[in-house]
Amino acid sequence: MLKFQICFLIFTSFIRLSQASPVTACLWQPYGQGLRLVIPSNLEKKSQSDFDYCKTAVQKYVDAVNAESDLRNMMGGRTLPISSSSKYSIMPTKVSARPRFIILANEFNQISVPGEFVMSTIMKQFYDGGADAYALPVAADISIGNQGAEFRKIISGSFDAMLALGGEDINPALYGQSITNANPADIHKTRDAHESAFQRDYISQSRGVFYGICRGHQMAATTQGQKLYQDIYVGDRYTPTGHTTTPHGQGAWHAIEVSNDSIFTKWAVTEIKNGKRIMWVNSFHHEAVAYPLTMRAGLKNLKVTGFEQDDASGGDSRKIIEIIESTDGRYITMQFHPEGMDQDMHGNGNRIRRGMIDHAARMRGR
């Protein structure tokens, strides 16, 4: 009898899963205009309007976020609000004349604070540069259970580029380490697990171009089997002692060496000094992708095309990776922040952003 009951439960569970509604992508505009968040829904559509259907999906996402203790901790114990001026609709599937970018939020204030600097600035920069920009909220697929892979497949197939932004320290468990010099207060395992899955799935699809900035550069590297230095100023069993003396935090500017075959030679103004191609960049980090890269079967074929080396006598062990590219042109990440580089003498921030947009457009359909 018990064996029969177990078999019956497995069978009925399978039936429920097989009858689950297909995943749909909705748009949530929290403040009526500007920011467009892509939210999944696996609810049955029935006869309600797109507005009501997506409003319910957004409420389901917000409820799931507010019920997760790790995400509540990210918000300082507060809850994620839903503005009364919110707009809701089904995400359009019509191909845009502009390359479509999906930008990953990794902090809640990027989506819950009107006019928040990072997200609002970057979305405007990319829109003004010729891109059609949308955003994914933190842990975007948390409300649809085991259908997350289905939603991530929709994202991978709908956008010409994914852009992962800068932010807090990354959970070292993602690259096989324990916390040593990463900041424990910055680490949120639920956020990192969801974000890592979106990046990994998008990169593996190889339909569009993946771009990463700072944290996004580091997180993407972990999805490709790489490790991080948890603190470039401190030595431990993971990080070479005294790794760098060059300031990398608080927006410090410093020179990096760029390879002649790097795409950044097409996007930015560089200088030749002592026979090396140099570009000046800004920095807001204390973690970094570990040098050298390791290659693993089934992952992207990556190469370092930009690095900072403050002490030539230190050799390769003192390199901080600043740019990583894939040989197929669909993976380009950087440790610096082009969204904040417009004040340099060459206007390289704007040049790099336009290069990213044009490159994504050229890679369409390839």
Buried (B, 14 or more C-beta within 10 A) or exposed (E): EEEEEEEEEEEEEEEEEEEBEEBBBBBBBBBEEBBBBBBBBBBEEEEEEBEEBBBBBBBBBBBBBBEBEBBBEBBEEEBBBBEEEBBBBBBEEEEEEBBBBBBBBBBBEBBBBEEBEBBBEBBEBBBEBBBBBBBBBBBBBBBBEEBBEBBBBBBBEBBBBBBBBBBBBBBBBBBEBEEEBBEEEBBBEBBBBBBBBBBBBBBBBBBBBBBBBBBBBBBBBBBBBBBBBBBBBBBEEBBBEEBBEBEBEEEEEBBBBBBEEBBBBEBBEBEEEEEBBEBBBBBBBBBBBBBEBEEEEEBBEBBBBBBBBBEEEBEEEBBBBBBBBBEEEBBBBBBBBBBBBBEBEBEBBBBBBBBBBBBBBEBBEE
